[in-house]
C-alpha cells in the first residue's frame, strides 16, 4: 500500500490580490480601468459583488442592489461576472506558485498560501523567499529567472495588485498580507508574532458580526486588547470560539499550509483481441481510454496539461504521439482532439495490438470542475456558461453587433413599468 | 432609461404613439410612429398615476385596450405634456 505524502509547512507566505475578479476584468478590457466599475454577483445578478474604488468613492458598496447603486452613481459601469475566466486566471497564478514551492494552498479567488519551510536552502531568508515568489509569478510565462518587464507575467494583472505577507502560520501571514502596500510585502519574523498582532484591528480575526459587535462594546478594539483579557474570561463569554480567537490573537496558533500532491501519471490501456488498423476504431478506443483516465479519482481537482498515447504494433513496432494542451482541460473532447488530429496526420505504421493513454502533467483546478466550486451543480453551471459564451461569440461573429442581453431587476417595485427591469449587454 | 455609459437599457420603454380620441376622451385609433394604424376594439381597466411629485412630477392616465387583430396594449397619456405612449401590459 502506498502512503500519500503529506505536504505541509509551518512558515507561510500569503499572496493576496484584492478584488481579483474585478482586476481580471480590467486586465482583459483595459478601457474599463478608468470607469466606475462594478461586477454583478454570480449567483444573484440583482446585487453587486465587487466594486472598483472609483465607484466606492461614489458610495457604491458590494451587496447593494443594482437600483441602489445606479441611484448613487448614474455612470456606474456594470459587468457580467465570468467565474470560469477568473478561475482559469487563478489556476495560472497557483501553477506559477507551484514552481516556487511544492506546498501551495489556494483559499479563495485571489488568496493563496505558499509553504516556505525548507526554501531557505534554495533562496535564502524570508526576504529572498518573498522575492522568489514574486519573481516566480512574473516569470512563469517567460520561462526565465531573469528580471522581466511588467507585461511578462504569469497572469495579466498589474504587479502592483500583488501583496505578500510572510510569517509563522497562515493567520499571521494573512494579516501581514493585509497590512502590505500594493506590490510590497510585510514579513513577520518568527517569534515576533505577538508583537505584530497586538496592534492589529479586531476585524482581522475570523469573527461573526455579533461577536465583533460585542467585543467592540466591551472596548476591545485591537488584538492586543483582546489578549490583555484573561483567556478564561474570553472563553466564558464566547465559548470554544472565544478560546480560538484569543489564541489566534496571541499568536499561539500556527496553522500549517497544507499542499496537494500532484498526481502521478494516470494510465489507461486497452489490449485488442485482434490487431486493429481501422482509424475510426482507434479514434473510438482513444475516446474510451481518455474517458477512463479522466474518471481516475486521482485526477479530481486537476486539469490535464500533457497527454501521451503510445501503441504496441504488430511485429514489435511502436507508435507514440504526445500533446501539450495550451489550455489545460478536463473534458474528453478537448483532450482527445489533438490526439485524433495526429492520428489522422501520422497514423501507426501497422495494426495496433495495445493502445495506452497517459496523462503526464497536470494543472491545478479546472474550468469544468472549478477550484472553488467543486460540486456538480457548479460544474454544470460552468459548462452551461461555456456553451452560452461559445454560442454568443458565434452570433456576434455572424451579425457583427451585440444582440444578446441579460435581464436584470432594477426597481421591481416601481409603479413605472419601464423602471422595473433593464437589459445589460451580454459579453462573453 | 440608460446610464451614462450606455450599458443599461430599460425593458418595456414607452413608445410614443398618436391617438384619436372619442367623445369620452378615450383612444379610438392608435397610430404608431411606423405609420400603421389600428382601431381600438375594446377597453379594459383604466387608472391614473401620480408619482415623483417631489422632483419632476409624473402624471399619467393609463388605459388598457385591445386593438383590432387582438393585440393587447397599455396606452397612457402623459398629463404633463399631453403626449400618448404605448407599453406592453405587465
Interface residues (C-beta under 8 A of the other chain):
Chain A: X35 X70 X74 X75 X76 X77 X78 X405 X407 X408 X410 X415 X416 X417 X418 X419 X420 X421 X422 X423 X424 X425
Chain B: X1 X3 X4 X5 X7 X8 X9 X10 X11 X12 X13 X14 X49 X51 X58 X74 X87 X88 X90
